[in-house]
Amino acid sequence: KESGKSQKMTFAAPTEFQKKKWFEFQVNPILNTKNKIAIIISDITQKVMNAEKIKFNEHKFNQAFHFSGLGTSLTDLEGFSLDSNKELYDMLGYSKEDLKVQCTFDFTHPDDKQSDILMRQKLINKELNSFSLEKRYLHKKGYYVWCSVTISLVRNQFDAPLFFIVQLQNITENKKKQEILVRQKMELEDI
């Protein structure tokens, strides 16, 4: 090792007595002395455990995000996609790149935009924790897809808004069946 430089090493406790403990071993030269060092041993078990917990939670979120049966997107506060899953691409026909350069409101049905914008503002203002609504998205092929949409907001450690988590479930078939039932009811009432 280079002399005059600090050295660090992280290791698990070598004894059965301190099983599952983690330590950091640091060697620092003492300035203005010859051949003298300071050795610092720190218990970093909690730090390692916290890092493992974060890693595990990120893995769980990643699995839920990418393998969900729901179309899921992380969108910035202006409505541009930061990341989306395959289910969303399949549901709306847009690629990941399409969603990154096109604001979600660009392919939201005009009648549904205002309510979505107002509800997102309520999330930002802490009036709501999350909300659900039904809205229509323009599919890349030109037709509208009805979706049940649930949106929540992620904030940073200082409570500032970071991004929205948007989850979509395609309910187009249900809407078509509802329309048929309403029409049939009206026909029956006429008879």
N, C-alpha and C positions, 0 to 999 in steps of 0.2 A: 504494500500500500504506500501511497505517497505520504511523505512526512509533512507535518504542518497543516494537514487538511482534516476536517471532521469526517468521521465515518459513522454510518448507521447500519443497523441490521435488525430486522424484525424476525421473531421466532416464537414458536409455541413452546410452552413450558416443557422441559424434558423429563419431569418427574410425575409419577402417578398422583402424588399429593396435590399438585397444582394443575391437574388435568383440565383442559379447556381454557387455560389462561394463556394470554399472549403478552409478549414483552418487546420493548424496543431497547436495544443496546446501542448507546452512542458514546463514541470516543472523541474527545475534543482536545486539541493541544492547548496548553496553557501559554498564553502570550508572554513574551519576554522571559521565558525560562527555557532551559535546555533539557530535553528528554523527560519532560513532565507532561502528564496528560490527566484529564478529568474524565471519569467514567460515570455515565448516567444510565441507570436502568429504570425504565418506566413501565408500569402496568398499562397496556393499551387494550386490554380485553374488551372494555365497553366500546371503544372506537372500532375494533374489528367486528364486534357483534352488530353494531349499528350499520356498518358498511355492508355486512352480509344481509341484514334485514332490508336495506334499501335495494340491494341487488335482487333479492327474492321478490320484493314488491314490484320492481321494474319488470321482472320476468313474468309475473302473474298478469300485470297490466298488458304487456306485449302479447301474451298468449290470448287474453280476452279480446284485445283490439283486433288482431289479425285473423283469429279463427272464430269470431262471433258470427252468428247467423244474421246479425243486423248489419246494415251498412253503417260504418262508423267513420267519422272524420274529426280531426282536430283542426279547428279553424281559428285564425287570428281574429282580433277584435273588429276588423273591417269585413270579414267574411271570406277571406282567401284560405284555401286548404293548406295546412302545414304538413299533414299526412292523412291518408285515407286507406281503407282496407279494400280487398278484392270484391267483397260483397257489394260495396257501394259502386264500384266501377261496373259490375255486372248489372246492378239495379238501374243505373242511370245512363250507362253507355259511354261515360267519359273516362279518359285515361287519367292516371295520376298527374301527368303534366298539364292536361286540360284543366283539372281542378285547381292547380296551383296558380294558373294565370287568369282564371275566370272566377269572379266573385260569386258566391252562392246566390246572391240576389239577382244575378244576370240570368239564371235559369230557374228562378222561382216564378210561379204564376203571378201576374201583376196584382190580382185580387188578394194574394196571400202575403205580399211583401211587408206591408205596413204593420200587421199584427206581429210578425216575426221580429221586425226591428224594434218595436215597442217592448216586447217581452225580453229580448236580449238586453235592452237598456235597463229593465228592472233587475236583471241579474247583476249587471255592473253596479247598479245603485244599492245592491243588497236588499232589495224589496222581496226577492225570491231566491230560493236555493237552486231550483231547477224548474222547468216547465215542459209541458207536452202540448202539442197541437197537431192538427191534421192540415197538411198543405200539399200543393202540387208542384212537382219539379218537371221541367221540360227535359225529356229524354233526348239524347244526342240525335236520334232518328226523327225527332219532330213531334212526338206525341207526349201527353202529360202522364206522369206517374203519381198517383196519390200515395202519400206516405204519412204514417204516424211518426212524428218527430219528437224526440226528447232531447233537451239541451240543458247542460249544466256548465258552470264556469269554474275554471281553475285559477287560483290566485297564488302569488308567490309568498315567501315568508313575511313580507311586509304588508300583505293583504292587498297588493295591487293586482288588478286583473291581468292574466297572462293570455289565456286562450279558452275557447269553447270546446266542449266535448259534445258532438252532435251524433245521435243515433237514429237511424231511419229504418222503419219496417214498411215494406211495400203492402199497401192495403187496397190496391186498385181493384182486385177481384171482389173484395167485400163491398166496395163502393158501387160497382156495377150491379151486384146482387141487390143492394139496397135500392138502387134506382128502379130495377125491375119490380121489386116488391111494391114500391110507391106507385108505379104505373099500374100494376095489377090491382092495387087497392082502389085507385081512382076509377079504373074501368069497372070494377065491381060496384062501386058506389053509383056510377052512372046507370048501370043495369038495374 
